[in-house]
Amino acid sequence: MMYRYIRQAVPKVDIKEKVTGKAKYGGDLKFDGMLYARTVYSKHPHARILNIDTSAAEKIPGVVTVLTVKDIPGSNTLFGGFHVLTGDKVRFIGDGVALVVAKDPAIADKARKAVKVKYEPLPAVFTIDEALAEDAPQIHESAEGNIIDNSRHCLIKGDVEAGFAEADIIIERTYETQFVEHAYIEPEAVVAVPDPIEKFITIYGSIQNPFSVRGNVADALGWNMSQVRVVQSTLGGTFGGKDESAMVLSARAAVAAFLTGRPVKIVLSREESMLESSKRHPYRFNFKVGVKKDGRITAMETVVIAQGGGYNNKAQFTNWRASIHATGPYRVPNIKTEVFGVYTNTIYGGAMRGFSSPQCIFAVESLMDEIAEELGLDPLKIREINALRPGDTTPSSQPLGPGAIPAPLLKMLKDVTEKTDFLRKREEYSKTNTGPIKRGIGLAVAFRGAGLGGEALDATGAMVSIQADGSVTIISGLTENGQGLKTVHSQIVAETLGISMDRIVYPNVDTTIIPDGGPTVASRGTMIGGKAMVMAAEEVKGKLLQVAGEMLNCNPSELVIENERIYSTSNPELSTTYMEVVEKARSIGVMLAALSWFSPGVADLDHHTNQGEAFPTYVWGVVVAEVEVDTETGKVEVVKVTSAHDVGTAVNPENIKGQVYGGIVMAQGMGVLEEMEVEDGFVKSLNLDEYLIPTAMDIPEMDVMIVETDDSFGPYGAKSVGEPSTEIPAAAIANAIAHATGKRIRNLPCNLERVLLGHKLTRKGVRK
Ligand code: MOS
């Protein structure tokens, strides 16, 4: 298909503002009479609050007010059990117990040290095992045994006992992952601005999901949702992280703004951001797998436990996704997977790019390599034998193949391993690794359910509106988080309307001008949001052609728009222009605007077995990583990562590459460097001087292979790449390290100590 904008490397539409420094981030915003607020955080991981004395802080010149739980006009409890300000007991050290509001941030910072809080420390639990111990102290009254409400999800297919009986060998393994920080470049910043006339408030800020913020701010104020307007400022990264923290901070700022009648701004320091925002959930996987001598898997029984931390509003969702993906993209006839989450008195897990899949893929792809080792097969062979292919069904029994969901995994495996010379290098390194620096090459593969699927109802809207001068406003309920959503949607609308992309203006989300389109998560921006854009643009195009038909005296169905020229396919001489039609439409009272709504509908899924339509479609990925391991220091250098992704149709190939480059580096951090270490409930490093993420000096050579498949679901056949790009490389790197050293690390990250000490399952630094 020949397109003008689709499949083109169009530069990002919002790039100029960003590179020239003109873009306005939450922290840049200023309003007349604006006050600044800072939070007083808990001093204990688990304690009853006996008394909060704010009197000394209130007397400090410049302090306007100090708020505690008693000042919250509406509900103090927000989605997921988080609090605007914690009043009864603190459950982790990021709990906010008071809010100091002052004329400048330095005064607020000084005054919060004068707030005196009396605590009665309570026994606490810091690990999955401690949380599940029989006499464990309970963190949330409603969560018996510290099991997170609704966090249990199972996938049952076939009969695992029969499958194990058929197996020649049974292998059992445990893998664990760590807390990982999003490390977005911009810490959280929000401003709440009360309306001077009406009972109405506007929140601006660094917010990933404006509609969930709107609902929670309304709850905190005790107002209606329609009295709250949330406008997203330019975002300096989020990756799933600016959700719970943005919700809590917006609620605090809104309450302070309402009570003082003045705009109130909260900007987090890096330390506060790392303390208060969510992390990637640590997961533990216990696998029991049955295999035939020829490599065929007969059964997999898996127990997966997520560490939720002190609060939760995501484990029920990340765990559902894990239940579908925990056995990988393999033809496993008999599956029993159980996933659940537990509370601990630690920093908490939430959404982070991948949403449980990087953890699942690390575990299952390590397991596949270990199965191959047991059987004397190579990592490619074991995957070729078991990979899902056309004619198979997914773990939830969705059919794959022609006319159904594409399943290009075998072909991708072949292409990627050939391009990287995988088998030859594997053999060569095994022979030549005699010195202290050892080379290794590793493989990992995955599939991923695209969009929300059975996790929650997926639905979103779009508005396309042509103005009298021919410029086009487009609005989505989904947000530009830096991933390129505005660019991709603009390409889709320009392509559909047959107009120049230069005409399009795409403002940030404002909750008063577009219906709630759900959160910008689950790699759904292009696929679901883009589909809504096509629908709105098609409707407006229909109106343009109707008017053009009247002008040209012909049937609109024979008209097409190309490069802003509207002409008849039967008689190309019969033509007019986009601008002439826009003017005509205006003169005869035709509204050139449309509001669309797209939803794949409620997933047809049995929630006890997770059999049925888990996702409308899937994407597939294959990654090969090459490493050099210094066995004397434990340092891992990631030399090269080759990453192949099925994107359906590549709407913007350069933007896809950008996603994949970033995804690889984020995964490299998870694979070899990053862990938010918690000791007795306290975080060891709360800044990026000690919490190390990959820098420009660490970035490997990267080769991105874009794979297109024929999938009719999304707009122009486009699917997802944002999360897929970061979910696989950590697993491939871990497999490459095991190849290089001959020692398998079953506990991420593969940092210096673990590389030196080899397999070490116990989480370090948990208790002194
Ligand atoms: Mo995302 S991890 O789906 O915000």
Residues whose N, C-alpha, C, O or C-beta is under 5 A from the ligand:
A	BS01	MOS	F239 G240 A351 M352 R353 G354 F355 T520 V521 A522 S523
